[in-house]
Amino acid sequence: MSTEERITELEIRLSHQETTIDELNATVFEQWQSIDSLTKELLSLKNRMKALTPSEIDDAPYLPPHY
């Protein structure tokens, strides 16, 4: 294998690696957005649960687990 062929092969591999890195980066970014959104939603739900008074909880409709 000549030096030029080896360089061409390395350039091809580098191009594929750059594409893969870009795809992985996009995936990680999307996952981070999902995690951030879910974290905010969880905090909101925690705050809502803390704000409930015992009477509001007792008045909630309740069905036993066997129904």
MODELLER restraints for C-alpha pairs under 7 A, 6 or more apart:
rsr = mdl.restraints
at = mdl.atoms
